């Protein structure tokens, strides 16, 4: 079974670098941690669906 992945562009909350990453839309409502490809700091991603059915991804520092 393949997982539905979607590419998003986001900004690292540590170094401010913009990068593209994949998110698994089966993880809606969940959070996961991924390291920034530039500064290697951990970023917490939270995935949710808006009222319009759009994918919304929020990023923050892991322990904030």
MOPAC internal coordinates of N, CA, C and O (Angstrom, degrees):
PM7 1SCF
backbone

  N    0.0000 0     0.00 0     0.00 0    0    0    0
  C    1.4456 1     0.00 0     0.00 0    1    0    0
  C    1.5311 1   109.13 1     0.00 0    2    1    0
  O    1.2310 1   120.29 1   -49.15 1    3    2    1
  N    1.2976 1   117.05 1   130.85 1    3    2    1
  C    1.4555 1   120.71 1   177.12 1    5    3    2
  C    1.5257 1   109.49 1   -94.79 1    6    5    3
  O    1.2310 1   121.45 1   -31.77 1    7    6    5
  N    1.3125 1   114.83 1   148.23 1    7    6    5
  C    1.4614 1   120.32 1   178.85 1    9    7    6
  C    1.5195 1   109.58 1   -95.47 1   10    9    7
  O    1.2310 1   120.13 1   -41.02 1   11   10    9
  N    1.3251 1   117.35 1   138.98 1   11   10    9
  C    1.4655 1   119.69 1   177.27 1   13   11   10
  C    1.5289 1   110.16 1   -72.17 1   14   13   11
  O    1.2310 1   121.10 1   -64.95 1   15   14   13
  N    1.3148 1   115.50 1   115.05 1   15   14   13
  C    1.4554 1   121.08 1   179.86 1   17   15   14
  C    1.5145 1   109.66 1  -109.27 1   18   17   15
  O    1.2310 1   120.86 1   -32.94 1   19   18   17
  N    1.3141 1   115.96 1   147.06 1   19   18   17
  C    1.4505 1   121.03 1   177.47 1   21   19   18
  C    1.5253 1   107.65 1  -132.22 1   22   21   19
  O    1.2310 1   120.65 1   -42.39 1   23   22   21
  N    1.3291 1   116.37 1   137.61 1   23   22   21
  C    1.4581 1   120.84 1   176.49 1   25   23   22
  C    1.5188 1   109.66 1   -86.32 1   26   25   23
  O    1.2310 1   121.07 1   -43.53 1   27   26   25
  N    1.3349 1   115.56 1   136.47 1   27   26   25
  C    1.4616 1   121.49 1   175.92 1   29   27   26
  C    1.5268 1   108.40 1  -130.74 1   30   29   27
  O    1.2310 1   120.96 1   -22.72 1   31   30   29
  N    1.3134 1   115.77 1   157.28 1   31   30   29
  C    1.4622 1   121.64 1   171.56 1   33   31   30
  C    1.5137 1   106.82 1  -109.79 1   34   33   31
  O    1.2310 1   120.98 1   -48.94 1   35   34   33
  N    1.3284 1   115.73 1   131.06 1   35   34   33
  C    1.4584 1   120.82 1  -178.01 1   37   35   34
  C    1.5133 1   109.52 1  -140.78 1   38   37   35
  O    1.2310 1   120.74 1    -4.19 1   39   38   37
  N    1.3171 1   116.19 1   175.81 1   39   38   37
  C    1.4580 1   121.62 1  -178.86 1   41   39   38
  C    1.5200 1   109.39 1  -122.90 1   42   41   39
  O    1.2310 1   120.47 1   -45.79 1   43   42   41
  N    1.3180 1   116.71 1   134.21 1   43   42   41
  C    1.4658 1   121.54 1   178.88 1   45   43   42
  C    1.5246 1   109.43 1   -66.77 1   46   45   43
  O    1.2310 1   119.77 1   -51.70 1   47   46   45
  N    1.3526 1   118.05 1   128.30 1   47   46   45
  C    1.4629 1   120.60 1   178.61 1   49   47   46
  C    1.5323 1   112.87 1   -74.40 1   50   49   47
  O    1.2310 1   119.99 1   173.48 1   51   50   49
  N    1.3297 1   117.62 1    -6.52 1   51   50   49
  C    1.4675 1   121.79 1   179.20 1   53   51   50
  C    1.5251 1   111.56 1   -94.04 1   54   53   51
  O    1.2310 1   120.96 1   122.18 1   55   54   53
  N    1.3464 1   115.78 1   -57.82 1   55   54   53
  C    1.4740 1   120.04 1  -173.53 1   57   55   54
  C    1.5255 1   113.20 1  -104.56 1   58   57   55
  O    1.2310 1   120.10 1   168.57 1   59   58   57
  N    1.3437 1   117.41 1   -11.43 1   59   58   57
  C    1.4580 1   120.63 1   178.43 1   61   59   58
  C    1.5174 1   115.05 1    82.82 1   62   61   59
  O    1.2310 1   119.97 1   179.68 1   63   62   61
  N    1.3228 1   117.67 1    -0.32 1   63   62   61
  C    1.4651 1   121.13 1  -179.78 1   65   63   62
  C    1.5334 1   110.48 1   -70.08 1   66   65   63
  O    1.2310 1   120.51 1   -42.78 1   67   66   65
  N    1.3181 1   116.64 1   137.22 1   67   66   65
  C    1.4630 1   122.29 1   176.27 1   69   67   66
  C    1.5218 1   108.26 1   -89.53 1   70   69   67
  O    1.2310 1   120.61 1   -43.52 1   71   70   69
  N    1.3446 1   116.45 1   136.48 1   71   70   69
  C    1.4618 1   120.20 1   178.84 1   73   71   70
  C    1.5197 1   109.82 1  -149.58 1   74   73   71
  O    1.2310 1   121.42 1   -16.29 1   75   74   73
  N    1.3208 1   114.90 1   163.71 1   75   74   73
  C    1.4550 1   121.84 1   178.73 1   77   75   74
  C    1.5216 1   108.62 1  -105.77 1   78   77   75
  O    1.2310 1   120.64 1   -40.64 1   79   78   77
  N    1.3260 1   116.38 1   139.36 1   79   78   77
  C    1.4612 1   121.26 1   178.88 1   81   79   78
  C    1.5244 1   109.13 1  -145.08 1   82   81   79
  O    1.2310 1   120.72 1   -14.24 1   83   82   81
  N    1.3119 1   116.22 1   165.76 1   83   82   81
  C    1.4684 1   121.14 1   177.62 1   85   83   82
  C    1.5118 1   109.55 1  -101.29 1   86   85   83
  O    1.2310 1   120.68 1   -38.92 1   87   86   85
  N    1.3322 1   116.31 1   141.08 1   87   86   85
  C    1.4579 1   120.96 1   173.22 1   89   87   86
  C    1.5230 1   108.54 1  -122.48 1   90   89   87
  O    1.2310 1   120.90 1   -36.23 1   91   90   89
  N    1.3092 1   115.88 1   143.77 1   91   90   89
  C    1.4613 1   123.01 1   178.86 1   93   91   90
  C    1.5243 1   107.43 1   -90.74 1   94   93   91
  O    1.2310 1   120.07 1   -68.06 1   95   94   93
  N    1.3283 1   117.47 1   111.94 1   95   94   93
  C    1.4681 1   119.48 1  -175.33 1   97   95   94
  C    1.5275 1   112.62 1   -70.90 1   98   97   95
  O    1.2310 1   119.73 1   172.99 1   99   98   97
  N    1.3124 1   118.12 1    -7.01 1   99   98   97
  C    1.4656 1   120.18 1   172.56 1  101   99   98
  C    1.5254 1   111.02 1   -74.01 1  102  101   99
  O    1.2310 1   120.65 1   169.65 1  103  102  101
  N    1.3305 1   116.36 1   -10.35 1  103  102  101
  C    1.4647 1   121.59 1  -179.54 1  105  103  102
  C    1.5268 1   112.21 1   -91.59 1  106  105  103
  O    1.2310 1   119.57 1  -162.80 1  107  106  105
  N    1.3327 1   118.43 1    17.20 1  107  106  105
  C    1.4681 1   121.39 1  -179.42 1  109  107  106
  C    1.5181 1   110.75 1   -51.93 1  110  109  107
  O    1.2310 1   120.83 1   -47.11 1  111  110  109
  N    1.3271 1   116.02 1   132.89 1  111  110  109
  C    1.4612 1   121.48 1   179.70 1  113  111  110
  C    1.5081 1   113.57 1    85.33 1  114  113  111
  O    1.2310 1   119.82 1   174.19 1  115  114  113
  N    1.3086 1   117.95 1    -5.81 1  115  114  113
  C    1.4585 1   121.84 1  -178.78 1  117  115  114
  C    1.5208 1   110.90 1  -107.00 1  118  117  115
  O    1.2310 1   121.36 1   -13.63 1  119  118  117
  N    1.3196 1   115.00 1   166.37 1  119  118  117
  C    1.4542 1   122.37 1   174.67 1  121  119  118
  C    1.5167 1   109.01 1  -120.23 1  122  121  119
  O    1.2310 1   120.98 1   -29.23 1  123  122  121
  N    1.3114 1   115.74 1   150.77 1  123  122  121
  C    1.4581 1   120.86 1   173.85 1  125  123  122
  C    1.5143 1   108.14 1  -148.82 1  126  125  123
  O    1.2310 1   120.36 1   -16.46 1  127  126  125
  N    1.3310 1   116.93 1   163.54 1  127  126  125
  C    1.4564 1   122.51 1  -177.58 1  129  127  126
  C    1.5161 1   109.33 1  -113.41 1  130  129  127
  O    1.2310 1   121.51 1   -43.81 1  131  130  129
  N    1.3308 1   114.72 1   136.19 1  131  130  129
  C    1.4595 1   122.41 1   177.29 1  133  131  130
  C    1.5268 1   106.43 1  -137.89 1  134  133  131
  O    1.2310 1   120.11 1   -37.69 1  135  134  133
  N    1.3190 1   117.40 1   142.31 1  135  134  133
  C    1.4584 1   120.75 1   178.89 1  137  135  134
  C    1.5182 1   111.00 1   -81.76 1  138  137  135
  O    1.2310 1   120.87 1   -36.09 1  139  138  137
  N    1.3303 1   115.95 1   143.91 1  139  138  137
  C    1.4579 1   122.00 1   176.11 1  141  139  138
  C    1.5288 1   108.31 1   -64.12 1  142  141  139
  O    1.2310 1   119.41 1   -47.26 1  143  142  141
  N    1.3434 1   118.74 1   132.74 1  143  142  141
  C    1.4619 1   120.43 1   179.55 1  145  143  142
  C    1.5335 1   113.21 1   -70.07 1  146  145  143
  O    1.2310 1   119.84 1   166.61 1  147  146  145
  N    1.3276 1   117.91 1   -13.39 1  147  146  145
  C    1.4630 1   121.07 1  -179.33 1  149  147  146
  C    1.5255 1   111.80 1   -96.74 1  150  149  147
  O    1.2310 1   120.10 1   124.32 1  151  150  149
  N    1.3399 1   117.42 1   -55.68 1  151  150  149
  C    1.4728 1   120.32 1  -175.23 1  153  151  150
  C    1.5285 1   113.57 1  -103.06 1  154  153  151
  O    1.2310 1   120.12 1   174.07 1  155  154  153
  N    1.3291 1   117.38 1    -5.93 1  155  154  153
  C    1.4744 1   124.03 1   178.01 1  157  155  154
  C    1.5281 1   114.47 1    66.93 1  158  157  155
  O    1.2310 1   119.84 1  -166.96 1  159  158  157
  N    1.3281 1   117.91 1    13.04 1  159  158  157
  C    1.4643 1   120.70 1   177.38 1  161  159  158
  C    1.5343 1   109.66 1   -78.92 1  162  161  159
  O    1.2310 1   120.04 1   -32.97 1  163  162  161
  N    1.3359 1   117.52 1   147.03 1  163  162  161
  C    1.4608 1   120.31 1  -179.77 1  165  163  162
  C    1.5293 1   112.24 1   -72.67 1  166  165  163
  O    1.2310 1   120.96 1   -46.20 1  167  166  165
  N    1.3333 1   115.77 1   133.80 1  167  166  165
  C    1.4616 1   122.75 1   178.41 1  169  167  166
  C    1.5221 1   107.99 1  -120.32 1  170  169  167
  O    1.2310 1   120.57 1   -48.71 1  171  170  169
  N    1.3295 1   116.52 1   131.29 1  171  170  169
  C    1.4633 1   120.68 1   175.63 1  173  171  170
  C    1.5296 1   108.90 1   -91.86 1  174  173  171
  O    1.2310 1   120.76 1   -55.22 1  175  174  173
  N    1.3252 1   116.15 1   124.78 1  175  174  173
  C    1.4570 1   123.33 1   178.11 1  177  175  174
  C    1.5199 1   108.53 1  -105.44 1  178  177  175
  O    1.2310 1   120.45 1   -46.18 1  179  178  177
  N    1.3321 1   116.74 1   133.82 1  179  178  177
  C    1.4644 1   121.78 1   174.43 1  181  179  178
  C    1.5248 1   107.04 1  -122.35 1  182  181  179
  O    1.2310 1   120.56 1   -54.20 1  183  182  181
  N    1.3355 1   116.54 1   125.80 1  183  182  181
  C    1.4618 1   122.09 1  -175.51 1  185  183  182
  C    1.5173 1   109.37 1  -110.64 1  186  185  183
  O    1.2310 1   120.93 1   -50.39 1  187  186  185
  N    1.3261 1   115.82 1   129.61 1  187  186  185
  C    1.4589 1   120.10 1   175.55 1  189  187  186
  C    1.5182 1   109.94 1  -145.25 1  190  189  187
  O    1.2310 1   121.14 1   -13.30 1  191  190  189
  N    1.3036 1   115.42 1   166.70 1  191  190  189
  C    1.4603 1   121.78 1   178.72 1  193  191  190
  C    1.5241 1   108.39 1  -108.11 1  194  193  191
  O    1.2310 1   120.56 1   -46.28 1  195  194  193
  N    1.3441 1   116.53 1   133.72 1  195  194  193
  C    1.4607 1   120.82 1   179.23 1  197  195  194
  C    1.5254 1   109.76 1   -77.47 1  198  197  195
  O    1.2310 1   120.81 1    -7.54 1  199  198  197
  N    1.3183 1   116.05 1   172.46 1  199  198  197
  C    1.4631 1   121.31 1   177.78 1  201  199  198
  C    1.5307 1   111.27 1   -61.50 1  202  201  199
  O    1.2310 1   120.57 1   153.54 1  203  202  201
  N    1.3358 1   116.51 1   -26.46 1  203  202  201
  C    1.4673 1   121.79 1   179.17 1  205  203  202
  C    1.5230 1   112.85 1   -84.86 1  206  205  203
  O    1.2310 1   120.13 1  -178.50 1  207  206  205
  N    1.3320 1   117.35 1     1.50 1  207  206  205
  C    1.4572 1   121.27 1  -179.83 1  209  207  206
  C    1.5189 1   114.13 1    83.27 1  210  209  207
  O    1.2310 1   120.62 1  -168.67 1  211  210  209
  N    1.3416 1   116.42 1    11.33 1  211  210  209
  C    1.4594 1   121.27 1   178.61 1  213  211  210
  C    1.5302 1   110.09 1   -85.82 1  214  213  211
  O    1.2310 1   120.68 1   -27.35 1  215  214  213
  N    1.3149 1   116.31 1   152.65 1  215  214  213
  C    1.4502 1   122.29 1   176.46 1  217  215  214
  C    1.5248 1   109.03 1   -81.97 1  218  217  215
  O    1.2310 1   120.39 1   -50.18 1  219  218  217
  N    1.3367 1   116.86 1   129.82 1  219  218  217
  C    1.4594 1   121.39 1   178.44 1  221  219  218
  C    1.5223 1   107.89 1  -124.12 1  222  221  219
  O    1.2310 1   120.94 1   -54.52 1  223  222  221
  N    1.3251 1   115.81 1   125.48 1  223  222  221
  C    1.4534 1   121.29 1  -179.71 1  225  223  222
  C    1.5190 1   108.39 1  -118.93 1  226  225  223
  O    1.2310 1   120.62 1   -54.52 1  227  226  225
  N    1.3187 1   116.43 1   125.48 1  227  226  225
  C    1.4579 1   122.87 1   177.94 1  229  227  226
  C    1.5265 1   108.07 1  -109.35 1  230  229  227
  O    1.2310 1   120.25 1   -45.38 1  231  230  229
  N    1.3320 1   117.12 1   134.62 1  231  230  229
  C    1.4574 1   120.76 1   177.72 1  233  231  230
  C    1.5216 1   109.92 1  -118.79 1  234  233  231
  O    1.2310 1   121.07 1   -32.15 1  235  234  233
  N    1.3229 1   115.57 1   147.85 1  235  234  233
  C    1.4599 1   120.98 1   176.40 1  237  235  234
  C    1.5227 1   109.11 1  -156.11 1  238  237  235
  O    1.2310 1   121.18 1   -12.82 1  239  238  237
  N    1.3161 1   115.35 1   167.18 1  239  238  237
  C    1.4589 1   119.59 1   174.52 1  241  239  238
  C    1.5171 1   108.43 1   -62.68 1  242  241  239
  O    1.2310 1   120.39 1   -35.74 1  243  242  241
  N    1.3025 1   116.86 1   144.26 1  243  242  241
  C    1.4725 1   120.64 1  -171.62 1  245  243  242
  C    1.5208 1   113.64 1   -55.08 1  246  245  243
  O    1.2310 1   118.84 1   139.06 1  247  246  245
  N    1.3007 1   119.82 1   -40.94 1  247  246  245
  C    1.4765 1   121.34 1  -174.03 1  249  247  246
  C    1.5147 1   113.80 1  -106.50 1  250  249  247
  O    1.2310 1   119.86 1  -160.57 1  251  250  249
  N    1.3298 1   117.87 1    19.43 1  251  250  249
  C    1.4711 1   120.72 1   177.82 1  253  251  250
  C    1.5117 1   111.04 1   -84.13 1  254  253  251
  O    1.2310 1   120.10 1   180.00 1  255  254  253

